[in-house]
Amino acid sequence: MVHLYRGEVGRANTWRQRLDGTTNWSVLTTGATLSFAFSTAEHTPVMIIINSLLIFFFLFIEARRYQFYDLWRSRVRLMETEFFADMLTPQAQQDSDEDHWRELLAEDLYRPHFSITIWDALGRRLRRNYIWIFAVLVLAWAVKVAIHPTPAASLYAMYERAAVGPLPSWFMLLLGVLFNGFLALLALSTSGLAMQIEETASRHETRRRMTRAAGQ
């Protein structure tokens, strides 16, 4: 059990570090895009829109990595709350489900399965990191349209500048509303998961999540 625990901790740490990689890619590409977009008035704000799509692609990659991280992390937390804690206080933690955790761990080793869906993982990473990146991109696009090539005299002038090639202004604004509305829906619809997948989850919550995942 000790060697299994160490192995699962190593796996969890590896996937945790991979989460930082995609976040770093997002920050670097956003910084480079904004630097280029605001470096001269001739540069179009379209690149900010394209960068938003690229950031969403990074978010999807990170969500997939988070699913793997959560798989190993769940096993680690189960062994901490059931095996090691029980060794330290063998009398205090006895209950009717004393051996149930062994079945959960064995089932997860036999048939590994994610404890979190891709939708929930997307929402989790969006609320933790990416919501701020998308907010900066929206603000940057509005500022770029307002000041380049010359400061806009009115909101209608900004509206006219929102057009991209053959795509009219109303279409680009509608596209932006739909995209950011989807992100808001994603963040809100998965907000109830926030306290269910913490590394400090209680013994009861850890068992419940592993049981639910095993039944999927």
C-alpha distance (Angstrom), angle and dihedral (degrees) to the residues before:
residue distance angle dihedral
M1 . . .
V2 3.79 . .
H3 3.81 92.2 .
L4 3.80 90.9 44.9
Y5 3.80 89.3 51.3
R6 3.79 92.4 50.5
G7 3.79 90.8 48.3
E8 3.80 93.1 50.9
V9 3.81 91.1 47.3
G10 3.80 88.8 53.1
R11 3.79 91.7 50.9
A12 3.80 92.2 47.5
N13 3.81 91.6 49.8
T14 3.81 91.5 49.7
W15 3.78 93.5 53.5
R16 3.81 91.3 41.6
Q17 3.79 89.6 58.3
R18 3.80 90.4 49.8
L19 3.79 89.1 59.0
D20 3.80 89.5 62.0
G21 3.81 90.2 53.4
T22 3.81 96.2 62.6
T23 3.80 91.7 43.0
N24 3.80 89.4 53.2
W25 3.81 90.5 50.0
S26 3.80 89.6 52.9
V27 3.80 94.3 49.5
L28 3.80 93.5 46.3
T29 3.81 95.7 47.4
T30 3.80 91.0 46.2
G31 3.79 91.7 50.3
A32 3.81 92.2 47.9
T33 3.81 92.3 46.9
L34 3.78 94.5 50.0
S35 3.80 92.3 45.6
F36 3.79 90.3 53.0
A37 3.81 94.9 42.6
F38 3.81 94.4 52.4
S39 3.80 96.8 37.5
T40 3.80 92.1 89.3
A41 3.81 137.6 6.8
E42 3.81 91.8 -121.5
H43 3.79 94.1 65.4
T44 3.79 111.6 99.8
P45 3.84 123.7 -125.0
V46 3.82 88.4 -131.9
M47 3.79 90.0 92.3
I48 3.82 88.9 63.2
I49 3.81 89.2 57.0
I50 3.79 91.6 47.7
N51 3.78 89.8 48.7
S52 3.82 89.7 54.5
L53 3.81 89.4 58.3
L54 3.80 90.0 47.9
I55 3.81 90.9 51.1
F56 3.80 90.0 51.7
F57 3.80 88.5 53.1
F58 3.81 88.9 53.0
L59 3.81 88.5 48.6
F60 3.80 90.2 54.8
I61 3.81 91.7 50.1
E62 3.79 90.8 49.0
A63 3.80 91.6 48.9
R64 3.81 90.1 54.9
R65 3.80 89.7 50.0
Y66 3.79 89.9 48.3
Q67 3.80 90.0 56.8
F68 3.80 90.1 57.9
Y69 3.79 92.0 44.0
D70 3.79 90.8 51.8
L71 3.82 90.7 50.0
W72 3.81 93.1 59.4
R73 3.80 93.4 35.9
S74 3.81 91.6 55.5
R75 3.80 91.1 54.8
V76 3.80 91.3 48.5
R77 3.79 92.6 51.0
L78 3.81 91.9 46.5
M79 3.81 91.5 54.9
E80 3.81 91.3 45.9
T81 3.79 95.3 52.2
E82 3.82 98.2 37.5
F83 3.80 108.4 29.9
F84 3.80 109.1 25.5
A85 3.80 97.3 33.0
D86 3.81 89.8 47.9
M87 3.80 90.5 52.6
L88 3.79 90.9 54.0
T89 3.80 95.6 46.5
P90 3.81 106.0 18.4
Q91 3.80 95.4 167.4
A92 3.77 100.1 41.2
Q93 3.81 96.6 56.9
Q94 3.80 101.6 46.5
D95 3.81 115.2 126.9
S96 3.78 141.3 149.5
D97 3.80 92.2 -84.7
E98 3.78 94.9 53.5
D99 3.81 95.6 135.0
H100 3.79 98.4 30.6
W101 3.80 93.3 93.8
R102 3.80 91.1 61.7
E103 3.79 89.8 58.2
L104 3.79 90.9 48.5
L105 3.79 92.8 50.8
A106 3.80 93.2 44.9
E107 3.81 91.3 49.3
D108 3.79 90.4 50.6
L109 3.81 91.0 50.2
Y110 3.80 91.9 47.7
R111 3.81 94.9 45.7
P112 3.81 112.8 14.4
H113 3.78 112.8 -152.9
F114 3.77 134.8 172.6
S115 3.79 116.4 -102.0
I116 3.80 91.2 -154.9
T117 3.81 131.2 48.5
I118 3.79 123.5 -124.9
W119 3.83 89.1 -111.9
D120 3.81 91.8 54.8
A121 3.80 91.3 44.7
L122 3.80 90.6 52.2
G123 3.79 91.0 51.1
R124 3.78 92.4 46.3
R125 3.81 95.0 53.0
L126 3.81 91.7 40.6
R127 3.80 92.5 56.5
R128 3.79 93.7 42.8
N129 3.82 100.8 47.0
Y130 3.78 120.4 -16.9
I131 3.78 100.5 58.9
W132 3.80 88.9 72.6
I133 3.80 92.5 49.8
F134 3.81 92.1 50.9
A135 3.81 90.3 46.6
V136 3.82 90.5 54.0
L137 3.82 90.4 49.4
V138 3.81 92.9 51.6
L139 3.80 91.5 48.7
A140 3.80 91.8 45.5
W141 3.82 91.7 51.4
A142 3.82 91.6 50.8
V143 3.82 91.9 48.6
K144 3.80 92.5 46.4
V145 3.79 91.8 52.0
A146 3.81 91.3 45.6
I147 3.81 99.5 51.1
H148 3.82 107.2 28.0
P149 2.95 132.9 112.7
T150 3.82 84.5 -1.8
P151 3.82 131.0 -16.1
A152 3.80 109.4 -78.9
A153 3.80 114.1 -113.3
S154 3.81 94.6 -152.2
L155 3.79 144.8 3.6
Y156 3.80 89.2 -100.0
A157 3.79 89.8 58.7
M158 3.81 89.4 53.2
Y159 3.80 89.0 48.2
E160 3.80 91.2 54.9
R161 3.80 91.5 49.9
A162 3.80 91.1 56.5
A163 3.82 90.5 76.9
V164 3.80 116.3 107.2
G165 3.80 115.3 -155.7
P166 3.82 108.2 -63.7
L167 3.82 91.6 -7.6
P168 3.82 110.7 98.7
S169 3.79 124.0 -131.1
W170 3.82 94.7 -108.3
F171 3.80 90.8 55.5
M172 3.81 93.7 50.7
L173 3.81 92.0 47.5
L174 3.81 91.0 47.7
L175 3.79 89.8 49.5
G176 3.80 90.4 51.4
V177 3.80 93.0 48.6
L178 3.81 92.1 49.1
F179 3.81 93.3 47.1
N180 3.79 95.7 47.8
G181 3.80 91.4 39.8
F182 3.79 88.4 56.0
L183 3.81 90.0 52.1
A184 3.81 90.9 50.0
L185 3.82 90.7 49.3
L186 3.78 90.5 48.9
A187 3.80 92.6 51.5
L188 3.80 95.1 45.7
S189 3.80 98.2 42.2
T190 3.82 92.1 55.6
S191 3.81 98.1 39.3
G192 3.81 91.7 103.0
L193 3.80 89.2 68.0
A194 3.80 93.6 64.3
M195 3.81 97.3 96.3
Q196 3.80 96.0 36.2
I197 3.79 101.6 69.1
E198 3.77 104.2 38.8
E199 3.79 119.2 133.8
T200 3.81 86.4 -121.8
A201 3.82 95.1 56.2
S202 3.79 114.7 150.1
R203 3.78 124.3 -108.3
H204 3.79 92.0 -104.3
E205 3.81 93.8 48.1
T206 3.81 92.3 48.2
R207 3.80 91.4 52.3
R208 3.79 92.0 46.2
R209 3.79 93.5 52.0
M210 3.80 93.6 46.7
T211 3.82 91.0 47.6
R212 3.78 91.9 49.6
A213 3.80 92.2 48.3
A214 3.81 91.9 48.4
G215 3.79 90.1 54.0
Q216 3.81 94.4 53.9
